């Protein structure tokens, strides 16, 4: 597990010193290694860091925005081939010393890296794209996907996005309120014609699975001054798209949607009424969607959801701000869930096996979970109570072993997962 963030003064520097900081964990997030400084800019600004990890080599890739002494922003890049222990020298990927480059989005797919970003200069706005075909060792020349004079709506500067499946690469962005899309079938070497998916909209996102492409965005709702989350689906690698459908349908301000697709399951989250994080999912490739769920459901203001999914689990984090005693407090919240209790228990067993604990403790913790799994697999609904009892036994064992083989962090992670399964089973 890897974490990157920007810090403006707490890393042993003076106020006005901006850092890009990195930490790595090799035990699933229970502990983290030393903080590594990826970038430092005195008085200038380094911001908006992002990480990607190669599923093939385990290499780590980081990009961020660096502001030059002349006041222009560039997209900076560093990579690590040893699991984040050390990083190669910084590379300027935008190569635009007299323009403003921002909103970078980095994606790893196989041995390919794809980078898309916004660029502003001389009254024009460009959507720029660059690819690496050798796991980030070198990069191909920059491709300009779109270029138009800046309009007032462009001042919002919602971030472009990219997705990839096999040799197919998909790019989406908005220009003057139009949601625009392009597709490549040769790993980003060339792109087809530009499609306009919607007008008077913003904050588009895209994801893909096999030949299917899923494009979402925020647009005006049917009720005056409302905003909804829209989805269009392509089943032919982005050549054509189905009619747009509304997913949020709340009559409020549904904004800033995010999407992740895993194994035919589609997860879409957004901010509703500028206060709560909502989530909906489809397990039939977008034919139908489950009722929306309020994930945050608190009194604070929840914003900026981040979504990640696997074939069994979904993970979501967000920023929550509260105001009390004439002061604002901001925290990052996290929740996880599973598609089915069986998947969740299997995931919990995998989590136990990944821990750095004794084999005997792994066996004793796994025993009640294996019994619960057997009860669920017999398809007898009358056994649900017995499953809950096995989960209670597991929770009891974790509480006993906290500090006696399990760290507090390990124990809490296991308890959170087990209680989530109990909630799904209505124990």
FIKOL-982132 format. One line per 8 residues: number of its first residue (from 1); their letters; for each residue x, y, z of C-alpha. Coordinates in steps of 0.05 Angstrom, whole numbers. Layout:
! residues N
NUM> A> X Y Z | ...
//
This chain:
! residues 427
1> XXXXXXXX> 0 0 0 | 26 69 -19 | 5 139 2 | 24 206 -28 | 4 277 -6 | 25 349 -8 | 46 386 55 | 60 460 60
9> XXXXXXXX> 98 467 126 | 97 407 173 | 155 367 145 | 211 404 180 | 205 465 137 | 182 537 142 | 113 561 124 | 113 571 48
17> XXXXXXXX> 154 509 35 | 113 459 -5 | 129 385 -5 | 105 322 -41 | 111 266 10 | 107 190 3 | 101 130 49 | 96 55 36
25> XXXXXXXX> 67 -3 75 | 84 -76 63 | 32 -105 111 | -34 -81 83 | -32 -13 116 | -21 -36 188 | 47 -1 191 | 84 47 145
33> XXXXXXXX> 157 60 130 | 194 125 133 | 168 187 97 | 203 200 31 | 205 270 2 | 190 268 -73 | 192 343 -86 | 206 407 -48
41> XXXXXXXX> 194 477 -76 | 215 536 -32 | 162 590 -35 | 137 558 -100 | 81 506 -101 | 81 430 -110 | 11 402 -108 | -41 353 -133
49> XXXXXXXX> 0 288 -127 | -24 222 -155 | 2 150 -152 | -4 89 -196 | 26 20 -187 | 43 -30 -242 | 5 -95 -234 | 61 -131 -272
57> XXXXXXXX> 125 -105 -241 | 101 -71 -177 | 136 -6 -200 | 109 57 -168 | 95 120 -209 | 80 190 -182 | 60 255 -217 | 45 324 -188
65> XXXXXXXX> 42 397 -207 | 105 440 -198 | 104 516 -205 | 165 548 -236 | 198 613 -214 | 164 647 -272 | 95 627 -244 | 79 572 -295
73> XXXXXXXX> 59 501 -275 | 89 437 -302 | 72 363 -293 | 128 329 -255 | 141 254 -253 | 183 204 -213 | 183 128 -212 | 208 73 -166
81> XXXXXXXX> 228 2 -185 | 240 -23 -114 | 172 -16 -82 | 179 57 -63 | 246 51 -26 | 280 98 -75 | 257 140 -134 | 288 160 -200
89> XXXXXXXX> 303 233 -217 | 245 281 -231 | 222 287 -303 | 181 344 -333 | 127 310 -374 | 87 372 -396 | 146 409 -426 | 108 475 -431
97> XXXXXXXX> 151 528 -396 | 106 586 -418 | 38 554 -404 | -1 531 -344 | -6 454 -339 | -53 425 -287 | -106 372 -272 | -61 312 -286
105> XXXXXXXX> -90 242 -288 | -43 182 -291 | -63 111 -309 | -24 46 -313 | -48 -10 -358 | -1 -69 -369 | 67 -41 -389 | 35 25 -412
113> XXXXXXXX> 29 91 -375 | -22 142 -397 | -23 215 -375 | -75 267 -391 | -77 339 -367 | -103 409 -380 | -60 465 -407 | -75 539 -413
121> XXXXXXXX> -36 592 -452 | -47 651 -499 | -122 648 -488 | -129 575 -508 | -142 512 -469 | -111 446 -491 | -125 375 -469 | -57 341 -473
129> XXXXXXXX> -40 268 -473 | 24 228 -467 | 41 154 -463 | 97 108 -443 | 103 39 -474 | 160 14 -430 | 133 19 -359 | 152 92 -351
137> XXXXXXXX> 224 90 -373 | 212 136 -433 | 152 174 -460 | 125 187 -530 | 115 258 -556 | 56 298 -530 | -10 292 -567 | -61 350 -565
145> XXXXXXXX> -130 317 -562 | -169 382 -562 | -156 456 -566 | -205 514 -564 | -207 586 -539 | -222 589 -464 | -294 605 -446 | -323 626 -379
153> XXXXXXXX> -345 555 -363 | -274 531 -373 | -254 571 -312 | -284 514 -271 | -230 469 -300 | -260 402 -282 | -207 347 -289 | -203 305 -352
161> XXXXXXXX> -202 229 -345 | -176 167 -379 | -190 92 -378 | -159 32 -414 | -178 -40 -430 | -127 -81 -469 | -101 -37 -526 | -161 9 -522
169> XXXXXXXX> -153 77 -488 | -210 125 -474 | -205 199 -458 | -261 245 -433 | -263 319 -414 | -309 380 -417 | -300 442 -460 | -347 501 -448
177> XXXXXXXX> -397 453 -416 | -394 400 -470 | -373 330 -450 | -324 307 -503 | -295 237 -515 | -242 204 -558 | -220 131 -564 | -156 97 -586
185> XXXXXXXX> -147 24 -605 | -71 24 -609 | -49 40 -538 | -56 115 -548 | -12 122 -610 | -71 152 -648 | -143 171 -632 | -208 168 -671
193> XXXXXXXX> -259 223 -682 | -281 267 -625 | -351 253 -599 | -395 301 -559 | -433 261 -507 | -472 318 -474 | -479 393 -471 | -483 441 -411
201> XXXXXXXX> -449 391 -366 | -385 383 -326 | -340 337 -285 | -339 277 -332 | -308 210 -313 | -296 146 -354 | -282 73 -340 | -283 10 -382
209> XXXXXXXX> -287 -66 -381 | -273 -108 -443 | -312 -74 -500 | -357 -34 -454 | -344 39 -438 | -380 77 -383 | -382 154 -384 | -412 194 -327
217> XXXXXXXX> -418 268 -313 | -456 321 -274 | -512 356 -312 | -576 397 -302 | -635 357 -274 | -708 359 -292 | -724 403 -231 | -703 476 -236
225> XXXXXXXX> -633 489 -210 | -622 416 -193 | -562 376 -216 | -560 301 -230 | -510 247 -247 | -516 220 -318 | -489 155 -350 | -479 134 -422
233> XXXXXXXX> -455 65 -441 | -419 41 -503 | -415 -34 -519 | -369 -25 -580 | -305 5 -552 | -331 76 -552 | -353 80 -625 | -426 92 -605
241> XXXXXXXX> -463 105 -540 | -532 90 -513 | -580 144 -491 | -561 180 -427 | -595 158 -363 | -601 193 -296 | -572 155 -237 | -581 202 -178
249> XXXXXXXX> -652 227 -188 | -654 263 -122 | -679 332 -142 | -620 361 -103 | -550 381 -125 | -516 315 -144 | -445 336 -163 | -374 311 -174
257> XXXXXXXX> -388 238 -193 | -335 184 -193 | -337 114 -223 | -300 48 -217 | -315 -17 -255 | -292 -86 -233 | -312 -153 -262 | -376 -126 -293
265> XXXXXXXX> -396 -91 -229 | -404 -16 -235 | -397 30 -174 | -415 104 -180 | -411 154 -123 | -425 229 -118 | -436 286 -70 | -510 301 -58
273> XXXXXXXX> -535 369 -35 | -463 388 -20 | -464 349 45 | -468 273 38 | -434 219 -3 | -481 173 -41 | -466 107 -77 | -503 63 -127
281> XXXXXXXX> -481 -1 -160 | -498 -47 -217 | -479 -121 -222 | -506 -130 -292 | -460 -84 -332 | -506 -24 -324 | -573 -55 -344 | -601 -39 -275
289> XXXXXXXX> -576 -2 -213 | -590 -14 -140 | -624 41 -98 | -575 95 -77 | -542 90 -8 | -520 147 37 | -449 126 53 | -429 185 97
297> XXXXXXXX> -495 200 133 | -468 250 183 | -477 322 205 | -414 349 172 | -401 369 101 | -375 309 61 | -338 322 -5 | -289 293 -55
305> XXXXXXXX> -305 218 -55 | -251 170 -79 | -274 102 -102 | -238 35 -115 | -268 -33 -128 | -247 -105 -137 | -287 -166 -158 | -309 -176 -86
313> XXXXXXXX> -302 -110 -49 | -313 -35 -56 | -274 18 -19 | -292 91 -12 | -259 150 23 | -280 222 29 | -265 288 62 | -311 310 119
321> XXXXXXXX> -310 380 149 | -346 404 211 | -352 473 243 | -352 482 318 | -327 533 367 | -310 582 311 | -263 532 278 | -265 483 220
329> XXXXXXXX> -241 412 228 | -229 367 168 | -218 291 169 | -214 235 119 | -266 180 128 | -265 110 98 | -315 54 89 | -312 -13 54
337> XXXXXXXX> -366 -62 33 | -376 -127 -4 | -423 -150 -58 | -442 -214 -20 | -427 -238 51 | -392 -299 22 | -344 -254 -16 | -334 -212 46
345> XXXXXXXX> -315 -272 89 | -268 -298 36 | -237 -229 33 | -229 -228 109 | -194 -296 107 | -146 -268 54 | -135 -208 100 | -116 -254 158
353> XXXXXXXX> -68 -294 114 | -33 -230 93 | -18 -209 165 | 51 -217 195 | 28 -262 253 | 41 -333 275 | 12 -392 236 | -23 -416 298
361> XXXXXXXX> -59 -349 307 | -78 -348 233 | -108 -418 241 | -148 -401 304 | -176 -337 274 | -194 -371 209 | -230 -430 241 | -297 -395 258
369> XXXXXXXX> -295 -358 191 | -287 -423 152 | -347 -452 191 | -387 -390 175 | -368 -397 101 | -391 -469 100 | -458 -449 130 | -468 -395 77
377> XXXXXXXX> -449 -441 20 | -503 -492 37 | -556 -442 13 | -600 -454 74 | -626 -386 99 | -642 -418 166 | -568 -420 179 | -559 -344 180
385> XXXXXXXX> -565 -341 256 | -510 -394 261 | -467 -353 215 | -476 -293 260 | -455 -335 319 | -391 -356 284 | -376 -283 269 | -387 -265 342
393> XXXXXXXX> -337 -320 361 | -287 -291 312 | -297 -221 341 | -287 -249 412 | -222 -282 391 | -196 -218 359 | -211 -178 422 | -174 -230 465
401> XXXXXXXX> -113 -230 419 | -107 -154 414 | -39 -139 444 | -24 -214 448 | -5 -229 377 | -46 -176 342 | -29 -102 342 | -85 -53 357
409> XXXXXXXX> -86 -32 284 | -91 -104 260 | -146 -120 309 | -187 -58 291 | -182 -74 217 | -208 -145 229 | -263 -121 275 | -287 -69 224
417> XXXXXXXX> -290 -122 169 | -327 -172 213 | -378 -120 238 | -390 -99 166 | -407 -171 148 | -454 -176 207 | -488 -112 184 | -498 -141 115
425> XXX> -529 -204 145 | -572 -162 193 | -543 -200 253
//
